[in-house]
Each structure stands twice: as structure tokens, then as C-alpha cells.
Amino acid sequence: MAHIEFGCLPTVIGSMPHTDPSEACSQIIHYLKDIPAWPQLPKRTFLENMYVQFSQGFPGVVVKENSIYIDRSQDLDKPMEQLYAAYLDNDVDKYAIGADYAAGLRQFLSQTTLSPVAVKGQVTGPITWGLSVTDDSRKAIIYDDMLGDAVARLLRLKASWQEKALRQMSPNTIIFVDEPYMMSFGSAFFTLSRERVISLLEEVFGGISGLKGVHCCGNTDWSVLLDTSTDILSFDAYNYAQSLSLYPTRIRKFLDRRGTIAWGIVPNDEELLAKESAASLKDRLEEAMAPFTRRGIGFKKLIKQGLLTPSCGLAPLASEESSAQALELLAELSAMIRKRYI
């Protein structure tokens, strides 16, 4: 798929505070006509928790009473063989995301009045999924090479199936791979090598033929993510604007290969939201871009090859009114930036 110059159009990370999928979809469609995304609704049911949502079909997975783990006492060989067979045949329909695991996706796919520039979906990344889901002895499954590889292959199939479904709405698709646990990269709690991180991410990216993004909502070693084949780098520019500016050479290379930066500039916190306006966020965004322009990266290039998003998912917000407020600020800010610079 050809790269798109988004010119700071707005979109979202995915999660919403709603429990009614049609309410969530209508809010997204109202504010994000150009790049709508299907809403993840973790408050609706535990099945929409970001670790559970994409877990169906994983060998030995058990979901009960608000917990998810891998039961090694089960025979894992047969489900493992089925997963590998589907992976080798690229049989994505065998690993569809069930309707009860993603009510917002099903509702989103039923929309018939959209004519977007692109549509966006998301999948939990293999690092985050593999570090969060443990076996029955409480060991993170990513540290088991066989299960770690299986995580990436399952998520690849889920991403691929989702992309195929979203293509019904637009030929231009974006799938974000969400990796909040990359914040821990390099810490004592995180012993995966850089090479392993990159190879697991590339495995998932391999199932995405449209645009692929990676999202991390904290500080991380951005050089690791910039060394992948990602088309879009999504970060929390509201709280961690400085963190990305430490990598000017890599960012220049990324932009030169027509990469896009998604600036997470609208806060997903009630108190902070109440203090902001589109004008104050515009100042904050320009301030976040300034260190790059001082290093010789053109401001116009950052604008043209930019997306605007909330800092992370909107599910932490207490109410649907707050998420409407966040989306309204986002849409207003995008319109302001585009009118001035595009």
C-alpha cells in the first residue's frame, strides 16, 4: 500500500470508556471522519481487556474470573500444530476475533455511510502480550521460546484477519501494534534482547500488508522500534515529548523513508483535559516538534508526515462526555493545524 501524507489528520489509539458499542462508534465517526478506528471496550466485559481480546485460539489459554493464563497441564501439542498450520497456510479465518471479544469491531464493520481516507485497527503487541500473560507457575510466557513464537504468530493472524475485515470499508488500512510494555525495555524486569524484540514485532508486521504502526505510551529506547519496518511511530507527546527528540538521526531516516509520526498530544486524563484548549495544545505540539526542527528536520515535513492522537487509549476516562471532550479537542486541533500549515 502506498504511503499517505496524513497532514496531521486525527485518529485514536483504540480503547473507549463506553459499554455500548453503537454509542462508541457514533462518537468516533462523528469526530474522526477521515481516519475512524474501531473502539475497544474494556469496561463492557473482561473479554475486551487488551490481553484477552486477541487470545482466542492460543494453546492452553484459560480465561476466567477476570484472569487469563496458560494452563500447561493441557495437551498443547495439538492446538500448537493447528496454529502453525494456519500460520503456514495464512488461513486467517481460523483465528478470527470473536464478536463477544470485540463488540466495537463488529459494530464498526456494520457502518455503511463512511468514506474515510483510511480506517484504523489495533492489536496488542507480542512483547506486551507475552510479558502480561503467564503460565500456571506465574512465569511470563514470552520467556519460553516456543510459546513466545506462538504469541507472535497468533497475533500476526489476528492482525491479518482484522485488516481483511477493515478492507471492506476502505482500501487504505492502518493497524497499530500496541506495545506499552516497551516502557520497561532495558530494565531489570525485562530481559529480552533487542534482536528478540525486533524479530517478534517483525513477525506480527509480516501479516499486515497495509500501513503498520507501533504505539508505546511511555518512555522507551525508541531506536529499537525505529529499527523495525514500522510505517508509523505513535508516542505520548503530551507527557514524553522530549523522549523521542533524543533520536534525531534515526527520526530523520524514518521520515526520509516516508514514515509517519503519530503525536499523542491530547491527554487521556480528566483533570489535564479540563485545563487544555485547542490553542494550548497547538502550542504544546509546536513545542514538541521544535527540537527536531533545530536538528534540521523540516517543520513542514513533520506536519505533512504527522498524525494527531490522544496520548493513549481513552478507556481510563471516567465518562463518555470526557471522551467526547478529548475527541472534540483532537478534531479542533487538527483543523487548526491543517488550516494554518497545509
ABEGO torsion letter per residue (X at the ends): XBBBBAGGBBBBAGBBABABAAAAAAAAAAABAABBBBBBBAAABAAABAAAAAABGBBGBBBBGGBBBBBAABBAAAAAAAAAAAAAAGBAAAABBBAAABAAAAAAAABAABBBABBBBBBBBAAAAAAABBBAAGBBAAABAAAAAAAAAAAAAAAAAAAAAAAAABABBBBBBBBAAAAABGBAABABBAAAAAAAAAAAAAABABBBBBBBABBBBAAAAAABABABBBBBAAAAAAAAAABAAAAAAAAAAGBBBBBBABBABAAAAAABBAAAAAAAAAAAAAAAAAAGBBAAAAAAABBBBBABBAAABABAAAAAAAAAAAAAAAAAAAAAAX
